[in-house]
């Protein structure tokens, strides 16, 4: 009798993690095929029941796939592939909070304490130590997105004793009472003028694309800061660049962009008061992240095999995990 087939295309897995998944799958009658080559993965996925991989091209018309788990938190690249097919989609939302929260704190402190300028002074061998800086202490911090990433960042920023932490989400809930106040996306225009540091950690959905347009950026105080670690199309980056070059805003830090990778001649590379990282905040470079991804997949694999609801299931209409309060 042919075994059911699980295809995994996720190269960051180490040998111990591969062995764990292989043994778990075998216990439920699955054959596990690990693919490091994209072409091999696409071919093997045609006859797979379960696919665990980042590449949406693994989902092809006529395949036997019943469930796709992506090791990413964002699922926008999969939605059109699975809608109307009956394929279940799960994400790894919840695996990236630690690494991206630390990246957020790093970027905020760098831009507020003028780290790029001090790097330039070092390169020019100029001794200067009087650049005016800002502090998270006493700042009004707004988190647009209160999922795993926003919450992990908020818990860390709380230690800097900000004046107020506001969470903005779709449902008006305050997870674990992390935030001093909660507002809905519809109230964002009222919150922005009262924001010193704006942190965006939103996925790409019909509700979020273009959310922070030029008019809304200009609602912020002139010395405010913006950090975006969610999806690039949530923010009008050309408008942000214009405003920064005008001398407005205290600064910004972007890890995600509308088009990636950035072209070498893109003017964002040399935009003043902008810290730019190359979609590196999440990634799979922190071992803890990969361990968490494996844990989330394994839990839902057992749920799948025992006919229980999948915890990480994505609502294909909204693009969010069911139950999320983003």
QUIDA-V817515 format. One record per residue. RES is the residue in three letters. SS is DSSP state (2 for helix, 1 for strand, 0 for the rest). Layout:
BEGIN
RES_SS ; RES_SS
END
This chain:
BEGIN
UNK_0 ; UNK_0 ; UNK_0 ; UNK_1 ; UNK_1 ; UNK_1 ; UNK_1 ; UNK_1 ; UNK_1 ; UNK_0 ; UNK_0 ; UNK_0 ; UNK_0 ; UNK_0 ; UNK_2 ; UNK_2 ; UNK_2 ; UNK_2 ; UNK_2 ; UNK_2 ; UNK_2 ; UNK_2 ; UNK_2 ; UNK_2 ; UNK_2 ; UNK_2 ; UNK_2 ; UNK_0 ; UNK_0 ; UNK_1 ; UNK_1 ; UNK_1 ; UNK_1 ; UNK_1 ; UNK_0 ; UNK_0 ; UNK_0 ; UNK_2 ; UNK_2 ; UNK_2 ; UNK_2 ; UNK_2 ; UNK_2 ; UNK_2 ; UNK_2 ; UNK_0 ; UNK_0 ; UNK_0 ; UNK_0 ; UNK_1 ; UNK_1 ; UNK_1 ; UNK_1 ; UNK_0 ; UNK_0 ; UNK_2 ; UNK_2 ; UNK_2 ; UNK_0 ; UNK_0 ; UNK_0 ; UNK_0 ; UNK_0 ; UNK_0 ; UNK_0 ; UNK_0 ; UNK_1 ; UNK_1 ; UNK_1 ; UNK_0 ; UNK_0 ; UNK_0 ; UNK_0 ; UNK_0 ; UNK_0 ; UNK_2 ; UNK_2 ; UNK_2 ; UNK_2 ; UNK_2 ; UNK_2 ; UNK_2 ; UNK_0 ; UNK_0 ; UNK_0 ; UNK_0 ; UNK_0 ; UNK_1 ; UNK_1 ; UNK_1 ; UNK_0 ; UNK_0 ; UNK_0 ; UNK_0 ; UNK_0 ; UNK_0 ; UNK_2 ; UNK_2 ; UNK_2 ; UNK_2 ; UNK_2 ; UNK_2 ; UNK_2 ; UNK_2 ; UNK_2 ; UNK_2 ; UNK_2 ; UNK_2 ; UNK_2 ; UNK_2 ; UNK_2 ; UNK_2 ; UNK_0 ; UNK_0 ; UNK_2 ; UNK_2 ; UNK_2 ; UNK_2 ; UNK_2 ; UNK_2 ; UNK_2 ; UNK_2 ; UNK_2 ; UNK_0 ; UNK_0 ; UNK_0 ; UNK_0 ; UNK_0 ; UNK_0 ; UNK_0 ; UNK_0 ; UNK_0 ; UNK_0 ; UNK_0 ; UNK_0 ; UNK_0 ; UNK_0 ; UNK_0 ; UNK_0 ; UNK_1 ; UNK_1 ; UNK_1 ; UNK_1 ; UNK_1 ; UNK_0 ; UNK_0 ; UNK_0 ; UNK_2 ; UNK_2 ; UNK_2 ; UNK_2 ; UNK_2 ; UNK_2 ; UNK_2 ; UNK_2 ; UNK_2 ; UNK_2 ; UNK_2 ; UNK_2 ; UNK_2 ; UNK_0 ; UNK_0 ; UNK_0 ; UNK_1 ; UNK_1 ; UNK_1 ; UNK_1 ; UNK_1 ; UNK_1 ; UNK_0 ; UNK_0 ; UNK_0 ; UNK_0 ; UNK_0 ; UNK_2 ; UNK_2 ; UNK_2 ; UNK_0 ; UNK_0 ; UNK_0 ; UNK_1 ; UNK_1 ; UNK_1 ; UNK_1 ; UNK_2 ; UNK_2 ; UNK_2 ; UNK_2 ; UNK_2 ; UNK_2 ; UNK_2 ; UNK_2 ; UNK_0 ; UNK_0 ; UNK_0 ; UNK_0 ; UNK_1 ; UNK_1 ; UNK_1 ; UNK_1 ; UNK_0 ; UNK_0 ; UNK_0 ; UNK_0 ; UNK_0 ; UNK_0 ; UNK_0 ; UNK_0 ; UNK_0 ; UNK_0 ; UNK_0 ; UNK_1 ; UNK_0 ; UNK_2 ; UNK_2 ; UNK_2 ; UNK_2 ; UNK_0 ; UNK_0 ; UNK_0 ; UNK_0 ; UNK_0 ; UNK_0 ; UNK_0 ; UNK_1 ; UNK_1 ; UNK_1 ; UNK_1 ; UNK_0 ; UNK_0 ; UNK_0 ; UNK_2 ; UNK_2 ; UNK_2 ; UNK_1 ; UNK_0 ; UNK_2 ; UNK_2 ; UNK_2 ; UNK_2 ; UNK_2 ; UNK_2 ; UNK_2 ; UNK_2 ; UNK_2 ; UNK_2 ; UNK_0 ; UNK_0 ; UNK_0 ; UNK_0 ; UNK_1 ; UNK_1 ; UNK_1 ; UNK_1 ; UNK_0 ; UNK_0 ; UNK_0 ; UNK_0 ; UNK_0 ; UNK_0 ; UNK_0 ; UNK_0 ; UNK_0 ; UNK_0 ; UNK_0 ; UNK_0 ; UNK_2 ; UNK_2 ; UNK_2 ; UNK_2 ; UNK_0 ; UNK_0 ; UNK_0 ; UNK_1 ; UNK_1 ; UNK_1 ; UNK_0 ; UNK_0 ; UNK_0 ; UNK_0 ; UNK_0 ; UNK_0 ; UNK_0 ; UNK_0 ; UNK_0 ; UNK_0 ; UNK_2 ; UNK_2 ; UNK_2 ; UNK_2 ; UNK_2 ; UNK_2 ; UNK_2 ; UNK_2 ; UNK_2 ; UNK_2 ; UNK_2 ; UNK_2 ; UNK_2 ; UNK_2 ; UNK_2 ; UNK_2 ; UNK_2 ; UNK_2 ; UNK_2 ; UNK_0 ; UNK_0 ; UNK_0 ; UNK_0 ; UNK_0 ; UNK_0 ; UNK_0 ; UNK_1 ; UNK_1 ; UNK_0 ; UNK_0 ; UNK_0 ; UNK_0 ; UNK_0 ; UNK_0 ; UNK_1 ; UNK_0 ; UNK_0 ; UNK_0 ; UNK_0 ; UNK_0
END
